[in-house]
Amino acid sequence: MAKRARGARRSPAEAAGGVRMGDLLRVPPGSGPRLADVDSGATPGDPPGKRRSRAAVVALGERLAELQERLYASSTAGDRRRVLLVLQGTDTSGKGGAVKHVAGRLNPAGCRVKSFKAPTDEELRHPFLWRVERALPEPGEIGVFDRSHYEDVLAARVRGLVPQDEWEARYELINGWERRLAEDGVTLLKVFLHIGYEEQRERLLARLDRPDKHWKFSEGDLDDRVLWPEYQRAYEVALRRCSTPWAPWYLVPADRKWYRDWAVAHLLHETLTDLDPRYPPGDIDLDRARARLAAD
């Protein structure tokens, strides 16, 4: 288990006598799971039930906001650290929901959210990491990727968008690029939201049943559903080959939306707590400033 930074607050799970969510959900380097053997409806970490877990996410939002402010403040004194939360998963896995319920509680001034769609013609003229590099958070910020550079070893592989030798080479390119990010002060929190085949069907049907959700439905979702086994295999390979000591993957069972949010919120809180950003000391002559205000 990683050593806690001096003065850092414990996560709610630890404070309750449990273990760190990061230790429970981390994918060990070089040994990714067989997704068919992972229960997508499980709830690791002993959450306090649906209603109380949702309340816990709201309460945790206040702690996240405080840590975010400290991270942003520290950047004004030259601290280059930032956090990048990467959310990956099949269609309907809840990436947008996690953004809304977890990252939505952060101050927008210090948070940038990027949703990656199919690459544009301009993006296709550049190396695949080009568009991702442009969306990285600045020092002091928290970045959130709804999908990411991993689409280039997932969709590109399954749909045959590029030759095999090209997508094969991308795993090591990604590992090297993420290592350089880590060396430059970026803490990568890569989360795979794992839902089951039947759960995805229920969510797609729910979108068809609700007119206010029709905008979220795409025929392409059904095309990708036909390729479910191929996508599961592609995710397994990405998790195994790209979970590294400097940028590990975390697997979150996501059939239960309330658990998904609870787990992602805890992972982000543990990450920021370990960074333990501090407010920089001010270079202020307090007596002089107070005297000037009194004179006004």
C-alpha positions as CSV (number, residue, x, y, z in Angstrom):
1,M,0.0,0.0,0.0
2,A,1.3,3.4,-0.9
3,K,2.4,5.5,2.1
4,R,0.1,8.3,3.0
5,A,1.5,11.8,2.6
6,R,2.2,13.5,6.0
7,G,-0.8,15.4,7.2
8,A,-3.2,13.9,4.6
9,R,-6.7,13.0,5.6
10,R,-7.8,9.4,5.5
11,S,-10.5,8.4,2.9
12,P,-13.9,7.7,4.4
13,A,-13.4,4.0,3.6
14,E,-10.2,3.9,5.7
15,A,-11.8,6.0,8.5
16,A,-14.5,3.4,8.7
17,G,-11.9,0.7,9.2
18,G,-12.0,-0.5,5.6
19,V,-9.3,-0.7,2.9
20,R,-8.4,1.8,0.2
21,M,-10.6,1.6,-2.9
22,G,-7.5,1.9,-5.0
23,D,-6.1,-1.2,-3.5
24,L,-9.3,-3.1,-4.1
25,L,-9.9,-2.0,-7.7
26,R,-6.4,-1.6,-9.1
27,V,-5.5,-3.9,-12.0
28,P,-2.0,-5.3,-11.3
29,P,0.5,-4.6,-14.0
30,G,0.7,-7.3,-16.6
31,S,-2.2,-9.4,-15.3
32,G,-5.5,-8.0,-16.5
33,P,-8.7,-9.8,-15.7
34,R,-11.0,-12.0,-17.9
35,L,-14.0,-9.7,-17.9
36,A,-16.5,-12.6,-18.2
37,D,-15.3,-13.7,-14.8
38,V,-15.8,-10.3,-13.1
39,D,-19.2,-9.7,-11.6
40,S,-20.3,-6.3,-13.1
41,G,-23.0,-6.1,-10.4
42,A,-20.5,-6.5,-7.5
43,T,-19.9,-3.7,-4.9
44,P,-16.4,-4.1,-3.6
45,G,-15.4,-1.9,-0.6
46,D,-18.5,-2.5,1.6
47,P,-20.6,0.6,0.6
48,P,-23.4,1.6,3.0
49,G,-26.2,0.8,0.6
50,K,-27.8,2.7,-2.2
51,R,-29.4,5.7,-0.4
52,R,-26.5,6.2,2.0
53,S,-23.9,5.8,-0.7
54,R,-25.6,8.6,-2.8
55,A,-25.5,10.8,0.3
56,A,-21.9,9.9,0.8
57,V,-21.0,11.0,-2.7
58,V,-22.6,14.4,-2.0
59,A,-20.7,14.8,1.2
60,L,-17.5,13.7,-0.4
61,G,-18.0,16.4,-3.0
62,E,-17.2,19.0,-0.4
63,R,-13.9,17.3,0.4
64,L,-13.1,17.0,-3.3
65,A,-13.8,20.7,-3.8
66,E,-11.5,21.7,-0.9
67,L,-8.7,19.5,-2.3
68,Q,-9.2,20.9,-5.8
69,E,-8.9,24.4,-4.5
70,R,-5.7,23.5,-2.7
71,L,-4.3,21.9,-5.9
72,Y,-5.2,25.0,-7.9
73,A,-3.8,27.4,-5.3
74,S,-0.5,25.4,-5.2
75,S,0.0,25.9,-8.9
76,T,0.3,29.7,-8.4
77,A,3.5,28.9,-6.5
78,G,5.0,26.8,-9.3
79,D,3.6,23.4,-8.4
80,R,3.1,21.6,-11.7
81,R,1.0,18.7,-10.4
82,R,-2.4,18.0,-11.9
83,V,-4.8,15.0,-12.1
84,L,-6.3,13.4,-15.2
85,L,-9.3,11.1,-14.6
86,V,-9.8,8.8,-17.6
87,L,-13.2,7.1,-17.9
88,Q,-13.6,4.2,-20.3
89,G,-16.3,1.7,-20.9
90,T,-18.7,0.3,-23.4
91,D,-21.8,2.3,-24.5
92,T,-24.1,3.0,-21.6
93,S,-21.5,2.1,-19.0
94,G,-22.1,5.5,-17.3
95,K,-19.2,7.7,-18.2
96,G,-21.4,10.7,-18.5
97,G,-23.2,9.9,-15.3
98,A,-19.9,9.6,-13.4
99,V,-18.8,13.0,-14.8
100,K,-22.1,14.6,-13.7
101,H,-22.3,13.1,-10.2
102,V,-18.5,13.2,-9.3
103,A,-16.7,15.8,-11.4
104,G,-19.9,17.9,-11.5
105,R,-19.2,18.9,-7.9
106,L,-15.9,20.5,-8.7
107,N,-15.2,24.2,-9.4
108,P,-15.4,24.5,-13.2
109,A,-12.6,27.1,-13.1
110,G,-10.1,24.4,-12.2
111,C,-11.6,21.5,-14.1
112,R,-11.7,20.7,-17.8
113,V,-13.9,17.9,-19.1
114,K,-13.3,16.5,-22.6
115,S,-15.6,14.0,-24.4
116,F,-13.8,12.3,-27.3
117,K,-15.9,11.5,-30.3
118,A,-14.8,10.1,-33.7
119,P,-11.7,11.9,-34.8
120,T,-12.2,14.8,-37.3
121,D,-10.4,15.0,-40.6
122,E,-7.9,17.4,-39.1
123,E,-7.2,15.1,-36.2
124,L,-6.7,12.2,-38.5
125,R,-3.9,14.1,-40.2
126,H,-1.9,13.9,-37.0
127,P,-0.5,11.1,-34.8
128,F,-3.3,9.6,-32.7
129,L,-2.1,11.2,-29.4
130,W,-2.1,14.7,-30.9
131,R,-5.7,15.5,-30.1
132,V,-5.4,14.0,-26.6
133,E,-2.3,16.1,-25.8
134,R,-4.2,19.3,-26.6
135,A,-6.9,18.4,-24.1
136,L,-4.6,17.8,-21.1
137,P,-5.2,19.7,-17.9
138,E,-2.8,22.6,-17.0
139,P,-0.9,22.6,-13.7
140,G,-3.4,22.9,-10.8
141,E,-6.3,21.5,-12.8
142,I,-8.3,18.3,-12.7
143,G,-9.0,16.9,-16.2
144,V,-11.7,14.4,-17.0
145,F,-11.7,12.4,-20.2
146,D,-15.0,10.8,-21.3
147,R,-13.4,8.2,-23.5
148,S,-9.8,8.9,-24.4
149,H,-6.7,7.8,-26.4
150,Y,-7.7,4.2,-25.6
151,E,-10.3,4.4,-28.3
152,D,-7.3,4.0,-30.6
153,V,-6.7,0.5,-29.3
154,L,-10.4,-0.3,-28.8
155,A,-12.6,0.9,-31.6
156,A,-9.7,1.2,-34.0
157,R,-8.9,-2.5,-33.3
158,V,-12.4,-3.9,-33.2
159,R,-13.7,-2.1,-36.2
160,G,-10.5,-2.5,-38.2
161,L,-10.0,1.3,-38.7
162,V,-6.2,0.9,-39.0
163,P,-3.9,-2.0,-39.8
164,Q,-3.1,-4.5,-37.0
165,D,0.6,-3.5,-36.9
166,E,-0.4,0.1,-36.3
167,W,-2.8,-0.5,-33.4
168,E,-0.4,-3.1,-32.0
169,A,2.3,-0.5,-31.7
170,R,0.0,1.9,-29.9
171,Y,0.1,0.1,-26.6
172,E,3.8,0.9,-26.0
173,L,3.3,4.4,-27.4
174,I,0.6,5.0,-24.9
175,N,2.7,3.6,-22.0
176,G,5.7,5.8,-22.9
177,W,3.5,8.8,-23.3
178,E,1.7,8.3,-20.0
179,R,5.1,7.8,-18.3
180,R,6.3,11.2,-19.6
181,L,3.1,12.7,-18.3
182,A,3.7,11.3,-14.9
183,E,7.2,12.6,-14.9
184,D,5.8,16.1,-15.7
185,G,3.5,16.0,-12.7
186,V,0.3,14.4,-14.1
187,T,-1.3,11.8,-11.9
188,L,-3.4,9.5,-14.1
189,L,-6.5,7.9,-12.7
190,K,-7.7,5.5,-15.4
191,V,-11.1,3.9,-14.6
192,F,-12.8,1.2,-16.6
193,L,-16.5,1.1,-16.0
194,H,-17.5,-2.6,-16.3
195,I,-21.1,-3.3,-17.1
196,G,-22.7,-6.6,-18.2
197,Y,-24.3,-7.6,-21.5
198,E,-27.8,-7.8,-20.1
199,E,-27.4,-4.5,-18.2
200,Q,-26.4,-2.7,-21.4
201,R,-29.5,-4.0,-23.1
202,E,-31.7,-2.7,-20.3
203,R,-30.1,0.7,-20.5
204,L,-30.5,0.8,-24.3
205,L,-34.2,-0.2,-24.0
206,A,-34.7,2.5,-21.3
207,R,-33.4,5.1,-23.8
208,L,-35.9,3.9,-26.4
209,D,-38.7,4.1,-23.8
210,R,-38.1,7.7,-22.8
211,P,-38.4,10.5,-25.4
212,D,-36.1,12.7,-23.3
213,K,-33.4,10.0,-23.8
214,H,-33.8,9.5,-27.5
215,W,-31.0,12.0,-28.2
216,K,-28.6,9.7,-26.4
217,F,-29.5,6.7,-28.6
218,S,-27.6,5.8,-31.7
219,E,-27.9,2.9,-34.2
220,G,-24.1,2.7,-33.9
221,D,-24.6,1.5,-30.3
222,L,-26.4,-1.6,-31.7
223,D,-23.7,-2.1,-34.2
224,D,-21.1,-2.2,-31.5
225,R,-23.3,-4.5,-29.3
226,V,-23.0,-7.1,-32.0
227,L,-19.2,-6.9,-31.5
228,W,-19.5,-7.3,-27.7
229,P,-17.0,-10.3,-27.5
230,E,-14.5,-8.4,-29.6
231,Y,-14.8,-5.3,-27.5
232,Q,-14.5,-7.3,-24.3
233,R,-11.3,-8.9,-25.6
234,A,-9.9,-5.5,-26.6
235,Y,-10.6,-4.1,-23.2
236,E,-8.9,-7.1,-21.5
237,V,-5.7,-6.5,-23.6
238,A,-5.7,-2.8,-22.9
239,L,-6.1,-3.4,-19.2
240,R,-3.3,-6.0,-19.1
241,R,-0.8,-4.1,-21.3
242,C,-1.4,-0.6,-20.1
243,S,-1.8,-0.9,-16.4
244,T,1.5,0.3,-15.2
245,P,3.1,1.5,-11.9
246,W,2.9,5.1,-13.1
247,A,-0.6,4.9,-14.7
248,P,-2.6,1.9,-13.3
249,W,-6.0,0.9,-14.4
250,Y,-8.9,0.6,-11.9
251,L,-11.8,-1.7,-12.7
252,V,-15.2,-0.5,-11.3
253,P,-18.2,-2.8,-11.5
254,A,-20.8,-0.4,-13.0
255,D,-24.2,-2.2,-13.2
256,R,-25.3,-0.3,-10.1
257,K,-25.1,3.4,-10.9
258,W,-25.0,4.4,-7.3
259,Y,-22.0,2.2,-6.7
260,R,-20.2,3.4,-9.8
261,D,-20.4,7.0,-8.5
262,W,-19.4,6.0,-5.0
263,A,-16.4,4.1,-6.1
264,V,-15.2,6.8,-8.6
265,A,-15.6,9.5,-6.0
266,H,-13.5,7.5,-3.5
267,L,-10.8,6.9,-6.1
268,L,-10.6,10.5,-6.9
269,H,-10.6,11.5,-3.2
270,E,-7.8,9.1,-2.4
271,T,-5.8,10.4,-5.4
272,L,-6.0,14.0,-4.3
273,T,-5.5,13.1,-0.6
274,D,-2.2,11.3,-1.5
275,L,-1.1,14.4,-3.5
276,D,-1.8,16.5,-0.4
277,P,-1.6,19.9,-2.1
278,R,-1.1,22.8,0.2
279,Y,-2.0,26.5,0.1
280,P,1.1,28.5,-0.7
281,P,2.3,31.0,1.8
282,G,1.3,34.5,1.0
283,D,3.9,37.3,0.5
284,I,1.8,39.9,2.3
285,D,2.6,42.7,4.8
286,L,-0.5,42.0,6.8
287,D,-0.2,45.1,9.1
288,R,0.3,47.4,6.1
289,A,-2.6,45.9,4.2
290,R,-4.9,46.2,7.2
291,A,-3.8,49.8,7.8
292,R,-4.6,50.8,4.2
293,L,-8.0,49.2,4.5
294,A,-8.6,51.0,7.8
295,A,-7.6,54.3,6.2
296,D,-10.2,53.8,3.5
